[in-house]
Amino acid sequence: MEQPNRADCRFCRIIAGDLDAHVVYEDADVVAFLDVRPLFHGHTLVVPRAHIETLGDVPAELLLPLMLVVQRLSVAMPVALGSQGSFVACNNRVSQSVPHLHWHVVPRTKGDGMRGFFWPRTKYESDEQAREVASVLRRVLG
């Protein structure tokens, strides 16, 4: 559920202007600013202005404005920074260093040293196991 901005949230403080940040985009609903510990120069965080902690808490009417900024930024990076593409990621509670919903938009270039995802990959034990997992997800999605 959307909450008012919080004084104990680093991103809310940036949005309020109480902490400095290199803002690259802002509108009535969304702010995007450079990550202070970037994977590569241009690594940007896209956040809702309202204090929202998880993707599941985002009101439906805010999803499109947020994702449009993520999309625009991912398209702008190759033009602005000379990258070949971008990596877009959103942690949902686990691995959120700041408990305020945010997307990472990271410029990427072949050979930049970033190897796929940041976590180890796994395999399904069998096609049957994969079918079972897919079935459970379909059932919950309705």
C-alpha positions as CSV (number, residue, x, y, z in Angstrom):
1,M,0.0,0.0,0.0
2,E,1.3,3.5,-0.9
3,Q,2.5,5.4,2.1
4,P,3.5,9.0,2.6
5,N,7.2,9.7,2.2
6,R,9.2,8.8,5.2
7,A,12.0,10.7,6.9
8,D,13.9,7.4,7.7
9,C,13.9,6.4,4.0
10,R,17.0,7.5,2.0
11,F,15.1,7.6,-1.3
12,C,12.3,9.7,0.2
13,R,14.9,12.1,1.5
14,I,16.4,12.4,-2.0
15,I,12.9,13.0,-3.5
16,A,12.2,15.7,-0.8
17,G,15.5,17.4,-1.6
18,D,17.0,16.7,1.8
19,L,19.8,14.5,0.4
20,D,21.8,15.4,-2.7
21,A,21.5,13.2,-5.8
22,H,22.2,13.5,-9.5
23,V,18.7,13.5,-10.8
24,V,18.4,12.5,-14.5
25,Y,14.6,12.6,-14.7
26,E,11.6,13.7,-12.7
27,D,7.9,14.2,-13.1
28,A,4.8,14.2,-10.8
29,D,5.1,10.4,-10.1
30,V,8.6,9.3,-10.7
31,V,12.2,10.3,-10.0
32,A,15.4,8.8,-11.6
33,F,18.8,9.5,-10.2
34,L,22.3,8.1,-10.5
35,D,23.2,5.2,-8.2
36,V,25.9,6.3,-5.7
37,R,27.6,2.9,-6.1
38,P,27.2,2.3,-9.9
39,L,28.0,-0.9,-11.6
40,F,29.0,1.3,-14.6
41,H,28.8,5.1,-15.1
42,G,25.2,6.0,-15.9
43,H,23.7,3.3,-13.6
44,T,20.4,4.9,-12.7
45,L,17.7,4.2,-10.1
46,V,14.0,4.8,-11.0
47,V,11.7,5.3,-8.0
48,P,8.1,6.3,-7.4
49,R,7.8,9.6,-5.5
50,A,5.5,8.0,-3.0
51,H,7.0,5.7,-0.5
52,I,6.2,2.2,-1.8
53,E,8.2,-0.7,-0.7
54,T,7.3,-3.6,-3.1
55,L,6.1,-4.1,-6.7
56,G,2.9,-5.7,-5.3
57,D,2.1,-2.5,-3.4
58,V,2.1,-0.3,-6.5
59,P,-1.3,1.1,-7.4
60,A,-2.3,0.0,-10.9
61,E,-2.4,3.6,-12.2
62,L,1.2,4.1,-11.2
63,L,2.6,1.0,-13.0
64,L,2.6,2.5,-16.5
65,P,4.2,5.9,-15.5
66,L,7.0,4.0,-13.7
67,M,7.7,1.5,-16.5
68,L,7.6,4.2,-19.2
69,V,10.4,6.0,-17.4
70,V,12.4,2.7,-17.1
71,Q,11.8,2.1,-20.8
72,R,12.8,5.6,-21.9
73,L,15.9,5.5,-19.8
74,S,16.9,2.1,-21.2
75,V,16.5,3.4,-24.7
76,A,18.4,6.6,-23.9
77,M,21.5,5.0,-22.5
78,P,23.0,3.8,-25.8
79,V,22.4,7.2,-27.4
80,A,23.7,9.2,-24.4
81,L,26.5,7.0,-23.1
82,G,27.5,4.9,-26.2
83,S,26.5,1.7,-24.5
84,Q,25.2,-1.2,-26.7
85,G,22.2,-1.8,-24.5
86,S,21.1,-1.9,-20.9
87,F,20.3,-4.2,-18.0
88,V,17.0,-3.6,-16.1
89,A,16.4,-5.2,-12.6
90,C,14.1,-4.7,-9.7
91,N,14.6,-6.4,-6.4
92,N,11.4,-7.0,-4.5
93,R,12.2,-6.9,-0.8
94,V,15.1,-9.4,-0.8
95,S,18.3,-7.6,-1.7
96,Q,16.8,-4.1,-1.5
97,S,19.4,-2.1,0.2
98,V,16.8,0.7,0.6
99,P,13.2,-0.5,1.3
100,H,11.7,1.8,-1.3
101,L,10.8,0.2,-4.7
102,H,13.4,1.0,-7.4
103,W,14.5,-0.3,-10.7
104,H,18.2,-0.4,-11.7
105,V,18.8,0.7,-15.3
106,V,22.4,-0.1,-16.1
107,P,24.2,0.7,-19.4
108,R,25.8,-2.5,-20.9
109,T,28.4,-3.1,-23.5
110,K,29.7,-6.4,-24.7
111,G,32.8,-7.3,-22.8
112,D,32.1,-4.9,-19.9
113,G,32.8,-7.6,-17.3
114,M,29.3,-8.1,-16.1
115,R,28.5,-11.8,-16.3
116,G,24.8,-12.4,-16.8
117,F,22.9,-12.3,-13.6
118,F,24.4,-11.6,-10.2
119,W,23.4,-14.9,-8.7
120,P,24.1,-18.6,-9.4
121,R,21.8,-20.3,-12.0
122,T,20.2,-23.7,-11.4
123,K,18.4,-26.3,-13.4
124,Y,15.1,-28.2,-13.1
125,E,15.6,-31.8,-12.2
126,S,13.3,-32.8,-15.0
127,D,10.6,-31.6,-17.4
128,E,8.1,-32.9,-15.0
129,Q,9.4,-30.7,-12.2
130,A,9.3,-27.7,-14.5
131,R,5.7,-28.6,-15.5
132,E,4.7,-28.8,-11.8
133,V,6.3,-25.4,-11.0
134,A,4.6,-23.8,-14.0
135,S,1.3,-25.4,-13.0
136,V,1.4,-24.0,-9.5
137,L,2.2,-20.5,-10.8
138,R,-0.7,-20.7,-13.3
139,R,-3.1,-21.8,-10.6
140,V,-2.1,-18.9,-8.3
141,L,-2.3,-16.4,-11.1
142,G,-5.8,-17.6,-11.8
